[in-house]
């Protein structure tokens, strides 16, 4: 069963780069499979993010708690998405974020140490993760600009387009937190635009 989840990761990687049988074997050797219960934490503030993490099954989110204990959701991930505190991972500084399973989830992760070794052994893996990290940076910048310049309803429409069937899987307060509004305001927006949503 564990191999099935690693295979999901391998297929995902092979959409971008080619891998030989031996290279796939190496990935299987270093990949760790972690099963999470609903609401279980994978990372919390004060810890170092030491893995690149791929969601093979289920969903998870990355969020920050401010001084008033208000949640700010930075990332929501579903099957075949990556989720991590990249700042902690790349800078090797303590995380300020939580990574939590939204629903029961299976994460396939590769430790920083093993990944650095793979970069040497399999240059294509280095290319793959370089592209992933570049893509994450671009997405973060796009989202930052969008939050400053696009109205909430348009952001909500883009969100549900990007995340297929997400509303059946993720509590509304998490979606509201991701969009930077209260659950009540998101509910009001949805009712106001009911016709255009159907």
N, C-alpha and C positions, 0 to 999 in steps of 0.2 A: 504493500500500500504506500509506504514511504517513497518507493521508486516512482510511483505514479505521479506524485507531486513534484518530484525533481524533474520528471519528464515534461511537465507543464512548463517549468522554467527553461529547460533545454529548447523546447519548441519555440518559446517566446524569443530566446536569444537567436535562434536560427532564422527568425524572420528578418534579422538585420545582418548577421554574419554566418558564414559557413563553418561547420565544425567537423573534424574527423571523428571516427569511432573512438580513438584513443583520447581525444580532447573531451569528448562526452563522458568517457570513463573517469577522467580527472575531475570533471565537474561533479559527478556522482560521489567521488571520494571526499570532496570538501564541503558539499552542500549539507546543511543541517535543516531538519524539518521540525518546526515548533507548532504544536496545536494549542490554540487559545480558546478558552470559554468566552461567552458573551461578557463584555465589559472588563475582561482580564487585561492587565497592563503588560506590555512588552518592554517599555522603556519609561523611565520617569526622571524628573529633574534631579540633578546631582550625579547621575550615572553618565558614563561615556558611551556614546554610540559606537560600537565596535563591529558592526555588521552592515552589509548591504542587504536589504530585506525586500522580498518579492511575495506578493499575495497570490498564493496558488488556489485558495478557496476562501469564500466569505468576504468580509469587509473590515476595514480598520480606519482609524483616524489619528491625526496628529494634532494636539491642541496645547494651548498655553493657559495657565491660570494667572490672572492678574492679582494685584494686591487686595482687591475686593472679592477675591475668589470667583470672579466672573470668567467663564470659559470663552476662549477665542480659538475656533477651529481653523487651523491653517491648511490642512489637507485631509481629504477623504479619499480612501483607496478601495477599489473593488478588484475582482479577479483580474490577474495579469497586469496589475499596476504595481509600481514600486512605492514603498513608504519608508521614510527615514527622517531623522534629524540630521540633515546633510551638514549643517554648520558644526555640530558636535563631532560628526564622523570625520570631516575634512580638517577641522582645526584641532581636533583632539582636545576639546574643552568640554567641561561638564554641560550636559543638556539642560535646557530650561523648559523642555517640552515633555508631554506624555504621548506615548503611542499606545492606543487601546483598541481592542477588538470591539467592533460595533455589534457583530453577530459572531457565532462560532467561526473561527478562522484557522487556516493552515498557512503558515509563513515558511517559505524556504529562504534561508539566509546563508551568507558566506562571510566568514570572519575577515576583517581587514588584513590580518596576517596572511591568510590563505589567498586572498584576492591579489595582494601584492606579488605573491609567488606565481599566481596564474598569469599576471601581466607579463612576467618574464618568460614563462613556458609557452604561453599562447598569446602572441601579440594581438590577435583578433579580439580577444576578450578585453584587452586594454582599449581598443578602438570602440568596442560596444559600450563600455562604461563611460568613456569620454563623451560619446554622443548622448548617453542618458543624462549625464550631469549637465551638459550644455543645454539640453532640452528642458531640464528642471529649472535652470537659471532663466531661460527665456520665458517659461511659463510663469515663474514668480514675478518677473518684471511686467509681463502682460497683465497679470492679475492686479498688481499694485497700481498700475496706470488705470486699469478698468475701474477699480474701486474709487479712484479720484475723479473719474470723468464720465462714468456711465451710470444711469439710474438703476435703482435696486431691481425693478421688475425685469429690465433687460438682462441684468446679471443673473437673475433667477432663471429666466428662459434659457440662457446659454448653459447654465449649470445643469438643468434637467435634460438638455440635449446632449451634453458631454457625458453625463452619467446615466446610462440606460436603466430604466425601471428603478431608479434610486429611491423614489419616494415610498415605495412599498417596503424598503429595506432599512431606511435610516430615519430615526425620529426627527420630527420637524424642528425641534429646538437645536439639533446639530446643524441642520441645513441653514437655519436662521443665523446661527453662530458663524458659519462659514461665510455667509453673505454680509455679516456685520450688522444685523438687525435683530429686533426682538421677535420671538415666536408669534406674538400678537400682531405685529406689523406685517409679518410674512403671511399670516392667515388673512389679514385684511386685504393685502395685495392680491392673493389668490381668488378671494371672493369677488373683488372688484373686476378682475380680468377673467372670470369664469368661462365666458364664451370663447375667448381666444385660446384657452388652454385645452378645450375639448376638441 
